[in-house]
């Protein structure tokens, strides 16, 4: 019963994730995290793209384990925020961090861009929740 209620609590993210899995043609990978019942799906169509929506983590094939654990941190945030996850976590991450970075920091060196991106909320919190330690 708890799992059903938790799935409903995160329903907006789950519906969006299922749609994106279909669009990207993502397939289940071997990664499964029981901490929040999250499953990683890998896709190869859209390079440099990854997202965590509820119990679904969709990543490009090129991403490493640290990225999986970072996205797991976002899955924990999804449990905490439920239906508010998309406006409270998703929008700041997608617009405030990703879009801003790609528009205004495109001439920065990669290391500086990564440092900036992962130092901002909610990315810094996702790293902490996923157990990722970044060294710059």
Buried (B, 14 or more C-beta within 10 A) or exposed (E): EEEEEBEEBBEBBBEBBEEBBEEBEBEEBEBEBEEBBBBBBBBEEBEEBBBBBBBBBBBBEEBEEBBBBBBBBBBBBBBBBBBEBBEBBBEBBEEBBBEBBEEEEEEEEEEEBBEBBBEBEBBBBBBEBBEBEEEE
